[in-house]
Amino acid sequence: MGGTGMRVSATGLGTLTWGRDTDEHEAREQLEVFLDAGGTVIDTAATYGDGAAEELLGDFIRNVVPRPELVIVTKAGVRSRPDGAVVDNSRGAILNSLDASLQRLGTDYVDLLLVQGPDAKTPIDETLGALELAVRSGKARYVGLANHSGWQVAQAATLLRDSVRLAGAQVEYSLVNRDAERELFPAAQALGVGVMAWSPLGRGVLTGKYRRGTPADSRAASAHLAGFVQPYLSSSARTIVEALVTAADGLGKHPAEVALAWARDRGEIACAIVGARTAQQLRGSLGEAAVELPKEVRLALDDISA
């Protein structure tokens, strides 16, 4: 991860659906499939399933896989309230969230603690002070930011340079969302910050499942995730998906494998986080490890998604 000694697998397993759309049986099978494929990074958050994802992972740590074999990434900075979630990066909120996550996970540390999003109401010095305290207390091995802009990552990395260091920045990145290339990638590279890409499959759109409509068991058909997928059901995204499907057909691969390989091969990406509702879907994505994209295919996908 960037300029740190932290080692991560090229692909990580996201747990957004655990405890809500993915039950305990499917989540366990996902974890086993992921571990068999050589993965180590498990990405979760206090808000996933209102803590249910972390609770499931904690149970699996006790019964399925030894804790040292995992690189656990969790996020703090979003509080649930009766009227909805609110971003809160204050010292108390960050540290309370971390303690609650550790309790749900049944472990005394996480490998990487991320601030889930920017908070205009909290001074950045206070937020970074909480991250520094998390590392010095041993509750987090490394710290970083998620869903922050390039200048915010640069600011945090500069302010933390003489203490615990900003290890990672997690950002959405895929063939249908290349915004990170403008500022975040250059900032992270210049300051030695590792980049983790979430939703490298374009919130599921790059699997090709929405080409003929909305499957009943898809995220876009889910009441709480339909709005999450909707931005990528546009005509411009469909053009990219069709080009991806054509490339995948030519290579004899699944579109998800090609899309994930495209993101994985970006030099700026240390780890691409892929999530799935079922273990079968996850197997289809993890085949990317065997995909070698020819230069011509990569350039064509670069061009049509630019």
Helices and strands as residue ranges (DSSP letters): E 11-14, H 24-36, E 41-43, G 48-51, H 52-63, G 67-69, E 71-76, E 78-81, E 84-87, H 91-105, E 110-115, H 124-136, E 140-146, H 150-159, E 166-172, G 179-181, H 184-191, E 194-198, G 202-207, G 219-221, H 226-229, G 230-232, H 235-251, H 255-264, E 269-274, H 279-286, G 287-290, H 295-305
